[in-house]
Amino acid sequence: CDKPTAVSPQFANRGIRREKGICLRYRANAINDRDDLLIIYFSYLLGSVPTGILVSRLFNLGELKSIGSGNIGATNVLRTGNFSAAGITLLVDFFKALIPITLTLAINENLLFISGTFILFGHIFPIWLDDLKGGKGYASFIGIIFAVNFYLFLTLGVSWIIIFVIYRYSSLASLLSANLISLISLFYFDFNVSFMCLIINLIMIFSHHENINRLLKREEKKLY
């Protein structure tokens, strides 16, 4: 910080302390801004890795966007019939969300919703693809929830399985289980967690809007 300007003797010490206070607040704000940018950059960059595309090329599955729904997520990789490729896609998408959230919790848990938001934005709008069309984000949603709370993760997984077994719609199971997690977090978790769950749940609804339209028209395809 700049050297304190001259002040009258009776206020000299007070003025220096005041300028030092301003200096410390400036440095603290600079650190917070740096943390925000780090979280945004890392969350989006890692979230935008197009796992499905990379795995489908590794397994010689053809052009993933011309298969099934044209989505690059684990569900569409599964439609190729290669369970190993689908499992790897799911795991990588899971961990590319788990890692940034874990980092965020270590740096500043108040930035949870920022990290979760940009992870999903990266997954849905990956910078590595020319058309910026990625997956629906549910696998990364799972990774985010796992990093935040294991019991929420279990609830998410069990609810998805139950809904899917009953209706056999992957999209419906994803939407309803995400909504359930958001609702539970409002009652049993602090503001940081519940607000993040609300935001990422809204993103899930946005990314599944085409599925919602097909479900309403009874045109959605069942997984099997």
C-alpha positions as CSV (number, residue, x, y, z in Angstrom):
1,C,0.0,0.0,0.0
2,D,1.0,3.6,-0.5
3,K,2.8,5.4,2.3
4,P,0.3,7.2,4.6
5,T,-0.1,10.9,3.8
6,A,0.9,13.5,6.3
7,V,-1.7,14.4,9.0
8,S,-1.8,16.6,12.0
9,P,0.1,15.3,15.0
10,Q,-2.9,14.7,17.2
11,F,-4.5,12.5,14.5
12,A,-1.3,10.9,13.2
13,N,-1.5,7.6,14.9
14,R,-5.2,7.3,14.3
15,G,-4.8,8.1,10.6
16,I,-2.0,5.6,10.2
17,R,-4.1,2.9,11.8
18,R,-7.0,3.8,9.6
19,E,-4.9,3.6,6.4
20,K,-3.5,0.3,7.6
21,G,-7.0,-0.9,8.1
22,I,-7.9,0.1,4.5
23,C,-4.8,-1.6,3.3
24,L,-5.6,-4.9,5.0
25,R,-9.2,-4.8,3.8
26,Y,-7.9,-4.2,0.3
27,R,-5.6,-7.1,0.5
28,A,-8.4,-9.3,1.9
29,N,-10.7,-8.4,-0.9
30,A,-8.0,-9.1,-3.5
31,I,-7.5,-12.5,-2.0
32,N,-11.2,-13.2,-2.0
33,D,-11.4,-12.1,-5.7
34,R,-8.5,-14.4,-6.5
35,D,-10.3,-17.3,-4.8
36,D,-13.5,-16.6,-6.8
37,L,-11.6,-16.6,-10.1
38,L,-9.7,-19.7,-9.2
39,I,-12.8,-21.6,-8.3
40,I,-14.7,-20.4,-11.4
41,Y,-11.8,-21.2,-13.8
42,F,-11.0,-24.7,-12.3
43,S,-14.6,-25.7,-12.0
44,Y,-15.6,-24.8,-15.5
45,L,-12.4,-26.1,-17.1
46,L,-12.6,-29.5,-15.4
47,G,-16.3,-29.7,-15.8
48,S,-16.1,-29.1,-19.5
49,V,-14.0,-32.1,-20.3
50,P,-16.1,-34.1,-22.9
51,T,-15.7,-37.5,-21.3
52,G,-18.2,-39.3,-23.5
53,I,-16.5,-38.1,-26.7
54,L,-13.1,-39.2,-25.5
55,V,-14.2,-42.6,-24.2
56,S,-16.2,-43.4,-27.3
57,R,-13.1,-42.6,-29.4
58,L,-11.0,-44.7,-27.1
59,F,-13.4,-47.7,-27.5
60,N,-14.0,-47.0,-31.3
61,L,-17.7,-46.6,-30.7
62,G,-18.2,-44.2,-33.6
63,E,-19.5,-40.6,-33.5
64,L,-21.4,-40.4,-30.2
65,K,-23.5,-37.5,-31.4
66,S,-25.0,-39.6,-34.1
67,I,-26.0,-42.3,-31.7
68,G,-29.2,-42.5,-29.7
69,S,-30.1,-39.1,-28.3
70,G,-26.9,-37.5,-29.6
71,N,-26.0,-36.6,-26.1
72,I,-22.4,-37.2,-24.9
73,G,-23.3,-38.3,-21.4
74,A,-23.0,-41.8,-19.8
75,T,-26.6,-42.7,-20.6
76,N,-26.0,-42.3,-24.4
77,V,-22.7,-44.1,-24.2
78,L,-24.6,-47.0,-22.7
79,R,-26.9,-47.0,-25.7
80,T,-23.9,-48.2,-27.8
81,G,-24.0,-51.4,-25.8
82,N,-20.6,-51.0,-24.3
83,F,-21.1,-51.1,-20.5
84,S,-17.4,-50.6,-19.8
85,A,-17.3,-47.4,-21.8
86,A,-20.5,-46.1,-20.1
87,G,-19.1,-47.0,-16.7
88,I,-15.8,-45.1,-17.3
89,T,-17.8,-42.1,-18.6
90,L,-19.9,-42.1,-15.5
91,L,-16.9,-42.3,-13.2
92,V,-14.8,-39.6,-14.9
93,D,-17.8,-37.2,-15.0
94,F,-18.3,-38.0,-11.3
95,F,-14.7,-37.2,-10.4
96,K,-14.5,-34.1,-12.5
97,A,-17.1,-32.7,-10.2
98,L,-15.9,-34.2,-7.0
99,I,-12.4,-32.7,-7.3
100,P,-13.4,-29.0,-7.8
101,I,-16.0,-29.2,-5.0
102,T,-13.5,-30.7,-2.6
103,L,-11.0,-27.9,-3.5
104,T,-13.8,-25.3,-2.9
105,L,-14.6,-26.7,0.5
106,A,-10.9,-26.5,1.4
107,I,-10.6,-22.8,0.2
108,N,-14.0,-21.2,1.0
109,E,-17.2,-23.2,1.5
110,N,-19.2,-20.0,0.8
111,L,-18.3,-20.5,-2.9
112,L,-20.0,-23.9,-3.1
113,F,-22.8,-22.6,-5.3
114,I,-20.3,-20.9,-7.6
115,S,-18.3,-24.1,-8.1
116,G,-21.3,-26.3,-8.5
117,T,-22.8,-23.9,-11.1
118,F,-19.7,-23.7,-13.2
119,I,-19.0,-27.4,-13.1
120,L,-22.4,-28.0,-14.6
121,F,-22.1,-25.1,-17.0
122,G,-18.8,-26.7,-18.2
123,H,-20.5,-30.1,-18.5
124,I,-23.4,-28.8,-20.5
125,F,-21.5,-26.2,-22.5
126,P,-18.0,-27.6,-22.9
127,I,-15.5,-25.1,-24.4
128,W,-13.6,-28.0,-26.1
129,L,-16.5,-28.7,-28.5
130,D,-17.3,-26.5,-31.5
131,D,-21.1,-26.5,-30.9
132,L,-20.7,-26.2,-27.1
133,K,-23.2,-29.0,-26.6
134,G,-22.3,-31.4,-23.9
135,G,-24.1,-33.7,-21.6
136,K,-27.1,-33.2,-19.3
137,G,-24.9,-33.0,-16.2
138,Y,-26.4,-35.6,-13.9
139,A,-23.2,-37.6,-13.4
140,S,-21.4,-34.4,-12.3
141,F,-24.4,-33.6,-10.2
142,I,-23.8,-36.9,-8.4
143,G,-20.2,-36.0,-7.8
144,I,-21.1,-32.6,-6.4
145,I,-23.6,-34.2,-3.9
146,F,-21.1,-36.9,-2.9
147,A,-18.4,-34.3,-2.1
148,V,-20.9,-32.3,0.0
149,N,-22.6,-35.0,2.1
150,F,-22.5,-38.8,1.9
151,Y,-26.0,-39.3,3.2
152,L,-27.4,-36.9,0.5
153,F,-25.5,-39.0,-2.0
154,L,-27.1,-42.2,-0.7
155,T,-30.5,-40.6,-0.8
156,L,-29.9,-39.4,-4.4
157,G,-28.7,-42.9,-5.5
158,V,-31.5,-44.9,-3.9
159,S,-34.2,-42.5,-5.1
160,W,-32.8,-42.6,-8.7
161,I,-32.8,-46.4,-8.6
162,I,-36.4,-46.7,-7.3
163,I,-37.8,-44.2,-9.8
164,F,-35.9,-45.8,-12.7
165,V,-37.0,-49.3,-11.8
166,I,-40.7,-48.2,-11.6
167,Y,-40.8,-46.0,-14.7
168,R,-37.6,-47.0,-16.7
169,Y,-37.0,-43.4,-17.8
170,S,-33.5,-42.2,-17.0
171,S,-34.4,-38.6,-17.4
172,L,-37.4,-38.8,-15.1
173,A,-35.3,-40.5,-12.4
174,S,-32.6,-37.9,-12.7
175,L,-35.1,-35.0,-12.5
176,L,-37.1,-36.3,-9.6
177,S,-34.1,-37.4,-7.5
178,A,-32.4,-34.0,-8.0
179,N,-35.6,-32.3,-6.9
180,L,-35.8,-34.5,-3.8
181,I,-32.2,-33.7,-2.8
182,S,-32.9,-30.0,-3.2
183,L,-36.0,-30.3,-1.0
184,I,-34.2,-32.3,1.7
185,S,-31.3,-29.8,1.8
186,L,-33.7,-27.0,2.6
187,F,-34.7,-28.6,5.9
188,Y,-31.6,-30.4,7.1
189,F,-28.6,-28.5,5.8
190,D,-27.1,-25.0,6.1
191,F,-27.6,-22.1,3.7
192,N,-24.5,-22.8,1.6
193,V,-25.5,-26.4,0.9
194,S,-29.2,-25.8,0.4
195,F,-28.6,-22.8,-1.9
196,M,-26.1,-24.7,-4.0
197,C,-28.6,-27.7,-4.2
198,L,-31.3,-25.3,-5.3
199,I,-29.2,-23.7,-8.0
200,I,-27.8,-27.0,-9.5
201,N,-31.3,-28.5,-9.4
202,L,-32.6,-25.6,-11.5
203,I,-29.7,-26.2,-13.9
204,M,-30.7,-29.9,-14.1
205,I,-34.3,-28.8,-15.0
206,F,-32.9,-26.5,-17.7
207,S,-30.6,-29.1,-19.2
208,H,-33.4,-31.6,-19.3
209,H,-36.0,-29.3,-20.8
210,E,-36.2,-31.4,-24.0
211,N,-36.7,-34.5,-22.0
212,I,-39.4,-32.8,-20.0
213,N,-41.3,-31.9,-23.2
214,R,-41.0,-35.5,-24.5
215,L,-42.2,-36.9,-21.1
216,L,-45.2,-34.6,-21.2
217,K,-46.0,-35.8,-24.8
218,R,-45.2,-39.4,-23.9
219,E,-42.5,-39.5,-26.5
220,E,-39.5,-40.0,-24.2
221,K,-37.6,-43.3,-24.9
222,K,-37.2,-45.7,-22.1
223,L,-33.6,-47.0,-21.5
224,Y,-34.7,-50.6,-22.0
